[in-house]
Amino acid sequence: MKKIIVTSISAALLSGLVGNTAPSQAQASECKATPSPTPVAKAQSMDALIPAGWHILEPYLGEKAIAKGDLNKDGISDLAAVIEKDAIKEEASPRSLLIAFGSKNNTYTLSIIAKNVVLQSDEGGIWGDPFDSLTIDRGSVLVSDYGGSNWRWYNKYRFRYQDKDWFLIGYTSGSYFTGATIIEQSDEDDINYLTGQFIERRTDEQGHTTTKKGTQRKKPLIRLKEFNSENL
């Protein structure tokens, strides 16, 4: 379903949003738009990894969009956060997904800052800000959005660290008309890109829901640094 539509730690981050190679995580991913040859040093906190002029998103007052969990299977808690550029004009600011690996000495190393994952605050239609949630689930990062008006839509993107890089391994999208159905009856497509297995759910005008399961031909996984939700 298509959607309707701080502290700087190195001089390389001052010019904007970059994804840098982490010195201890086997060449962690770089941001596609503005790669930097300068490794990011380890930091004592997430704030020290945020580029100058950006901040961690607070979808609710006092509640930051941060998730914690082990993402690289080393038994140490890692961090994921949604960051947003500081507002300059009366317009929505770009957002990005930041992921950092933890270490035994309680420091963090930037793994990636990825664009084109989190929608801006003005891309949710009448519903408003479409950001729904950021979680770490089963060792992967799960980003969810939700928006629309009478017709609602939602998307869930699952990213996992494997083979020394980040990949999209799962995608769920759905839509439903609030005047006649509820989200549990939405038309929904769910795909596991690792296995090719999919689940398709459809609800007719009489409210009858049918589910179809199958397996499609597997394709090369999409790298997070190349991800763009508009191309799914």
C-alpha positions as CSV (number, residue, x, y, z in Angstrom):
1,M,0.0,0.0,0.0
2,K,1.4,3.4,-0.9
3,K,1.1,6.1,1.7
4,I,-1.1,9.1,1.1
5,I,0.6,11.6,0.8
6,V,23.6,17.5,20.5
7,T,26.3,17.9,20.6
8,S,28.7,17.2,17.8
9,I,31.3,14.5,18.3
10,S,33.5,15.3,15.3
11,A,34.0,18.1,12.8
12,A,32.7,15.8,10.1
13,L,29.2,16.0,11.7
14,L,29.0,19.8,11.8
15,S,28.0,20.1,8.2
16,G,24.9,18.0,8.4
17,L,23.6,14.5,8.7
18,V,26.1,11.7,8.1
19,G,26.5,8.0,8.6
20,N,30.0,7.1,9.7
21,T,32.0,4.0,9.8
22,A,32.1,2.7,13.4
23,P,35.7,1.7,14.3
24,S,34.7,-1.3,16.3
25,Q,31.7,-2.7,14.5
26,A,33.3,-4.0,11.3
27,Q,32.7,-1.1,9.0
28,A,29.2,0.0,10.1
29,S,27.0,1.6,7.5
30,E,27.4,5.1,6.1
31,C,24.6,7.6,5.3
32,K,24.1,7.5,1.5
33,A,23.7,11.3,1.0
34,T,26.8,12.6,2.9
35,P,29.4,9.9,3.6
36,S,32.3,10.9,5.9
37,P,35.8,9.3,5.9
38,T,36.2,10.3,9.6
39,P,35.4,7.6,12.1
40,V,33.1,8.5,15.0
41,A,34.8,8.1,18.4
42,K,33.0,6.3,21.1
43,A,30.7,8.5,23.3
44,Q,29.4,8.2,26.8
45,S,25.8,9.0,25.8
46,M,23.4,9.0,22.8
47,D,23.3,12.8,22.9
48,A,27.0,13.0,22.0
49,L,26.3,11.1,18.7
50,I,23.6,13.5,17.5
51,P,24.7,15.9,14.8
52,A,24.8,19.6,15.6
53,G,21.4,21.2,14.8
54,W,19.5,18.0,15.5
55,H,17.6,16.6,18.5
56,I,15.9,13.4,19.6
57,L,12.2,13.4,18.6
58,E,9.7,13.7,21.5
59,P,6.4,12.5,20.1
60,Y,4.9,13.2,23.6
61,L,6.2,15.8,26.0
62,G,9.0,14.2,28.1
63,E,8.9,11.0,26.1
64,K,11.8,10.6,23.7
65,A,11.7,8.3,20.7
66,I,14.5,5.9,21.9
67,A,14.5,2.1,22.1
68,K,17.1,-0.2,23.8
69,G,18.0,-3.8,23.1
70,D,20.8,-6.1,21.7
71,L,21.0,-5.5,18.0
72,N,24.3,-7.1,17.1
73,K,24.1,-10.3,19.2
74,D,27.0,-9.4,21.6
75,G,24.9,-9.5,24.7
76,I,25.2,-5.7,25.2
77,S,22.3,-3.3,25.0
78,D,22.3,-1.0,21.9
79,L,20.3,2.1,21.1
80,A,18.0,3.3,18.3
81,A,16.5,6.8,18.2
82,V,14.5,9.0,15.8
83,I,16.2,12.4,15.4
84,E,14.8,15.5,13.9
85,K,16.5,18.6,12.6
86,D,15.9,21.8,14.7
87,A,13.2,23.9,13.2
88,I,14.3,27.1,11.4
89,K,11.1,28.1,9.6
90,E,7.4,27.3,9.9
91,E,7.7,24.0,8.1
92,A,8.2,20.4,9.0
93,S,11.8,19.3,9.7
94,P,13.4,16.2,8.2
95,R,13.8,13.1,10.5
96,S,16.2,10.3,10.5
97,L,16.8,7.0,12.2
98,L,20.0,6.8,14.3
99,I,21.4,3.5,15.6
100,A,24.3,3.1,18.0
101,F,26.1,0.0,19.4
102,G,26.8,-0.3,23.1
103,S,30.1,-1.6,24.5
104,K,31.3,-3.2,27.8
105,N,32.7,0.1,29.1
106,N,29.3,1.8,28.8
107,T,30.2,3.8,25.7
108,Y,28.3,3.9,22.4
109,T,29.5,3.9,18.8
110,L,27.5,5.3,15.9
111,S,26.4,2.6,13.5
112,I,24.2,4.5,11.0
113,I,22.1,7.6,10.6
114,A,19.5,6.8,7.8
115,K,17.2,9.1,6.0
116,N,13.9,8.3,4.2
117,V,12.7,6.0,7.1
118,V,10.7,8.3,9.4
119,L,8.0,10.5,7.9
120,Q,7.9,14.2,8.7
121,S,5.3,15.7,11.0
122,D,3.2,17.1,8.1
123,E,3.0,13.8,6.2
124,G,0.2,12.2,8.2
125,G,-2.8,13.8,6.6
126,I,-5.7,15.1,8.7
127,W,-4.5,12.6,11.4
128,G,-1.5,14.8,12.1
129,D,2.0,13.6,12.9
130,P,2.3,10.1,11.5
131,F,5.1,8.9,13.8
132,D,3.7,5.9,15.7
133,S,6.5,4.1,17.4
134,L,10.1,3.0,17.5
135,T,10.9,-0.4,19.2
136,I,13.5,-3.1,19.3
137,D,11.8,-6.4,18.8
138,R,13.4,-9.8,18.4
139,G,16.8,-8.2,17.8
140,S,15.7,-5.9,15.1
141,V,14.6,-2.2,14.8
142,L,10.9,-1.7,14.1
143,V,9.6,1.7,12.9
144,S,5.9,2.3,12.6
145,D,3.8,5.1,11.1
146,Y,0.1,5.8,11.0
147,G,-2.0,8.5,9.3
148,G,-4.9,9.5,7.0
149,S,-8.4,10.8,7.6
150,N,-11.5,8.7,7.1
151,W,-9.3,6.3,5.2
152,R,-6.4,5.4,7.6
153,W,-3.1,3.8,6.6
154,Y,-0.2,2.4,8.4
155,N,3.3,0.9,7.8
156,K,5.8,-1.1,9.8
157,Y,9.4,-1.4,8.7
158,R,11.7,-4.0,10.3
159,F,15.5,-3.6,10.0
160,R,18.2,-6.1,11.2
161,Y,22.0,-6.0,11.4
162,Q,23.6,-8.9,9.6
163,D,26.6,-9.5,7.4
164,K,28.1,-6.3,8.8
165,D,25.3,-4.1,7.5
166,W,21.7,-3.1,8.1
167,F,18.9,-4.5,5.9
168,L,15.1,-4.3,5.6
169,I,13.9,-7.8,6.5
170,G,10.1,-7.2,6.9
171,Y,7.4,-4.8,5.8
172,T,3.7,-4.5,6.8
173,S,1.3,-2.1,5.2
174,G,-2.5,-1.6,5.7
175,S,-5.4,0.7,5.2
176,Y,-9.1,0.8,6.2
177,F,-12.1,3.0,6.2
178,T,-13.0,4.1,9.7
179,G,-16.7,4.5,8.8
180,A,-17.2,0.8,8.2
181,T,-14.2,-1.2,9.5
182,I,-11.7,-1.3,12.3
183,I,-7.9,-1.7,12.1
184,E,-8.2,-5.5,12.8
185,Q,-10.2,-5.7,9.6
186,S,-7.9,-3.6,7.5
187,D,-6.6,-4.6,4.1
188,E,-3.1,-5.6,5.0
189,D,0.0,-7.0,3.3
190,D,2.8,-8.5,5.4
191,I,6.1,-9.8,3.8
192,N,9.1,-11.5,5.4
193,Y,11.9,-10.6,3.0
194,L,14.2,-13.3,4.6
195,T,11.9,-16.2,3.7
196,G,9.7,-14.7,1.0
197,Q,6.6,-15.7,3.0
198,F,3.7,-13.3,2.9
199,I,0.2,-12.8,4.4
200,E,-2.5,-10.9,2.6
201,R,-5.7,-9.9,4.4
202,R,-8.8,-8.4,2.7
203,T,-12.2,-7.3,4.0
204,D,-15.1,-6.9,1.6
205,E,-18.0,-4.4,1.9
206,Q,-20.0,-6.9,4.0
207,G,-17.3,-7.0,6.6
208,H,-16.1,-10.5,5.7
209,T,-12.4,-11.0,6.1
210,T,-10.3,-13.4,4.1
211,T,-6.6,-14.3,4.6
212,K,-4.2,-15.6,2.0
213,K,-0.7,-17.0,2.8
214,G,2.1,-17.9,0.4
215,T,5.7,-17.6,-0.5
216,Q,7.1,-15.4,-3.2
217,R,10.5,-15.5,-4.9
218,K,13.1,-14.0,-2.6
219,K,14.9,-10.9,-3.8
220,P,18.2,-9.2,-2.6
221,L,17.6,-7.4,0.6
222,I,17.4,-3.6,0.6
223,R,20.2,-2.0,2.6
224,L,19.0,0.6,5.2
225,K,21.4,3.2,3.8
226,E,19.6,2.9,0.4
227,F,16.1,2.5,1.9
228,N,13.3,4.8,0.7
229,S,9.7,4.0,1.7
230,E,8.4,5.6,-1.4
231,N,10.0,2.8,-3.5
232,L,8.4,-0.2,-1.8
